Amino acid sequence: MKMVYRLFKISMLITCLMISSFILFGCEKDISNNSANPAQQNVATSKNTPKKTPPIEQQKVDLDELKKAIKTVINDDIWYKGKYSTFRGFENKKIKIEVYTEDVFPNVVSVFFDKKVKESAFVEGTESFFFISFGRDKKGHYYSEPTGYFSRPTAAEMRSEIKKFGYHFYAADEIEFGKVVQPDFGPMTEYKRDIIKTIRGLLTYELEFWKLKKGKYKAYIRNFRENADITYVLYEDEKGNMWIIDVPINEDGIIGPGKMRRLEPEHDSDKYFANQFKKVSFVVNVELK
C-alpha cells in the first residue's frame, strides 16, 4: 500500500515540474496518454493542476460497461494470485461505489469502494477502503489491469485523499461481485492468432536479450482477450527456475518491449501464481544454443 502511494507522490512532483516547463516556454502540452501501457500510467493529480476540458466522448462513463470491466479485472487478479491478491476481499461482496473522473487524465475512471474489505495475505488481518483507477484506450475499451490504486483504513481518510487529489464526482452506484472463476478469454480469432504467432517468433530472442543461460525452456504464452492491452510469457528452465516477461499490445495489435522479473517458486505466492498462469497458457518448447 505504501509503495503504491509513493507513486502518487512522485506523480505529483512530476506534474509540478511539467507545469513549470509550460510556463517557462509559454506553451501548453497535453500530458494525457491514451495509448500508454497502463502499468506506466499514474492517475494522481494535484488540485493546483491547470484545468482542461477533455473531449466529450472521454467525459462520458457508461456505468454498466465500467462495472463489467471492474468485475473482470478484480476477478482475474484474484484468480491468478489467490489469497495473495490485493483485492481478494471483494469476492462475493455487494459494495456501494462512487465514480470519479479527472481533467488531466480524461481516459481514466476512478472508483471509491465504500466498504472495508480484507487485503492481501501479505498484510494478513488488515482491512481497508479501496480507491482503484481504470484506464481506457481511445476506443473506450478498459485496460486489462488497474491503472493504479490506494487504500486507507477509514472512509474519512479516503475521502480526504480524493478531495486532495482533485477528483470530480461523476455518479454513485452499487456493484456485486460473485465467486471468482477462471478468466474467460473468448474464442480464438485471427487477430489473436497473429499476435501469438508474433510472440512465438520472438521467444528465443527474448532469452538472448535477457541473457538467460543456454539450454532448454518451456515458454508459456498466456491467453488474452480480444481487446487486451497486455499479456505475459513465463519461461521455465529444466531446473524449475522461472521468469516472467510482460508483453504490451497496442490498439493495432502490435506488441512492444516489456519488463522481466524472476519468480521465486519457493515462495507460496509465486508458486500459486505460476500454477494458475500455466492453466491458461499455450506451451512452446524453446532452446537457446
N, C-alpha and C positions, 0 to 999 in steps of 0.2 A: 504494500500500500504506500509506504514512504517513498519507494523508488519511483512509482508512478507519479506521485505528487511532485517529486523533483522535476519531472519532465514538464509539468505545468509551469513551475517557477522559471525553468530555463527558457520555455517558450515566451514568457512574459518579458524576459530580458532581451531576447532576440527581437521581439516585436518593437520594444522601445528603441533599440538600435536602428531598426529599419525605418521607424518614423523619423528619427533624427536625420537619416540619409535623405529622405524625401524632402525635408525642409531645406537641407543644405543645397541640394541640386535643383530645387524649385520644380519638382515633377512629382507625379503620383504614380504609384505602381500597384498593380493588383497582386496581392500575395496569396490569394486562394489558389489551390492547385487541385483541380478536379480529377486529373489523371494519375496522381501520385499513388504509390504503394501506400495503403492505409497504415502500415507499420511505421512509415516515415512521416506521417502527418501528426500534428499535435493540435488539439482542439481548444486549448486555453486561450482566452483573450483578456485584454485589460480594459477597464472602464474608461481609460484615457485614450483608447484606440479611436482614430477618426471614424465616424460613421459613414457607411456606404449603402447605397440602395442596390441590393442584389437583384438579378433578373427575376421576374415574376414566377417563372416556372420553377426556380430554385427555392423560392419562398414557400411554395405550396407543399404541404405534407399530407399524403394520403394515410390516415391513421391505420386503416386496415392493412395496407402494404407494410407500414412501419412495424406493426405488431407481428405480422407474419415473419418479417426479417429478424426481429428480436428473438422470437421463439427459435428460429433456425440457428442463429448464431449461438445462443445460450445452450440449446440442446447439443449442438456439435461439440462445444467446448467441454461440457460435462461428459459427453460420451467418450471423447478421446482421453480425458485426464482423470475421470472418476472423482474420487474424494479430494483429489489434488487440484481440481478446478476451482478457480476463484469464485465462480458463480454457482457452485453446487447447491447452495441454499435456495435457489429459485425453483428447483424441481417440485412439481405438484403444489405450487403456490398460486393464489389469486392475489394480485397486488394492484393497488391504485397507482397510476403513473401521471407524471406531469411532463409534457413535451416542451422542449426549448429549442430555439434557433439562435443564430448569431450572425452579425454582419460580415465579419472578416472572412469566415468560412461558411458561405451560404449552402455549400454542399454537405454540411454536417448537421445532423439532427441529434440532439442530446435528450436523454430521458432520466428523470429522477424517479426511482422506485421507492414509494413511500411505505416501506415495510422493512423492518430489521430482519435480516436473514444471516445464517451462519456463513462464514468464509471458508477458505480452503483449509485442508487438514494441516497445512504448513503453519497455520496460526490457530490450531485447534482450540475451540471454546470461545472464539471471537465471533460476535455478531455485529453487523453494520448495515447502514443505509448506503445504497449504491447510486452513483450518477454515471451513466455509460453513454458514450458518444458513438454514433453510427454514421459512417461516411457513405456518400452516393457518387456514382460516376455521372458523366454528362447526360446519360440516358435515363438517369433516375434510379438505376439499379443499386441496391445496397451492397456494400462490400461484404466479403465472407467472414470477416473478423471485426471486433470492435476497433474503432479508431483510437479510443482512449477511455479511461475510466478512473474514478477515485471513490473512496468510501470514507464514511465518517461514523462515529459511534452514536450520534444523535441526529434527529431530524433538524433541530435548530442549527447545529453546526453546518449541516449540509446546505440549508437554505442561505446561511451566511456566505458560504463559498460561492453558491450560484449567483448571489447578488454581487459579490465582489468581482467576479469574472465577467459581469455584464451580459449574461444570457437574457434572451427575450422569451417570456412565457408565450406558448402557442396554443396549447389545449390540454385538457385533463381527460383521462380515460381510465380504463381498467384492463389488465391483461391476465390471462390464466395460463399457467404453464402446466403441461402434463408430465407423464412419465417419460424419462429420457429413452430414446430409441436410436438405433443405428442410423446414421445420416442416409438420406435418400438423394442420390445424385442424378436421378432421371436416366433416360435411355442414352445409349452410346450414339453420338451423332458424328457426321463427317467433320464438323468443326472440332470436336473434342479429339477425334481420332488423329487429326492433323497435328494438334498440339502434342499429343502423346508421342507421335512419330518423331517430332522435332526434339522432344526431351530425350527420347531413346538415342537419338543420333549424337547427343552431347554427353552421354553418361561417362564415357572414357575420358573425354576432355576434362570433365569436372574433377575426376580423380587426379588427373595430372595437374590441373590448376591448383588444387588444394594440397598438392604434394603428399598424397597418401602413398603408402608403401606398395610396391609391386605385388601382385597376387590376384586371387580370385575373390569376387564380391557378388553379393546379391543386391540388386538395386530395386527398391520398392517405390514405384511411382503412384502416389496417392490419387485416387479418383477425385473428380471435382464436378461441380455443376456447370451448366451451360454458360451462366453469367459470372462465373468465379473470376476473381482478380488475382488469385494466388493458389498454388498447390505446393506440394513438397516431394522431395525424393529422400528416402532413407537408404543409406548404404550399410551393409553388414559384411565384415570380412569373415574368414574361416575360423577365426578365434572368438567370434561373437562381439567384436568391437563394432560400435555403430556411430554413424554421423548422419546428421540431417541437414539438408540444404533447401532453402525456400526458393520457389520459382514464381516470380511475379508474372502475371498475364495481363497485357493491356487490353483496351477495348476492341482492338483489331485482331486479337488472338496471337499477338507477338509476345514471346517470352523474353524476360530480361534477366540480368545477373542478380544473384541472390547472396544471402549470407549462409555461413555454415557454422554449426556448433556440434560438439561431440556429446553423445548421450552417455549416461553412466548406468548401464544395466544393473549394477549392484544396488542402485537406489530404487526403491519401490515405485516412485513416481515415474521415472524414466522407463522402467521395465513395463509398467502398466501401459504407458503411452505407446511404446513400441509395439506391444502385442495388439493393441487396438488398431494402430496405424496399419499393420500388416493385413488385417482383416478386410480392408477396403482399398487394397493396392494391387497394381499389376507388377508381377515379378519378372525381372530381367537378369540373366547371368552376364556378368561383365568381368573381363580380365585385363589387368594393367600389366603389360610386359616391360 
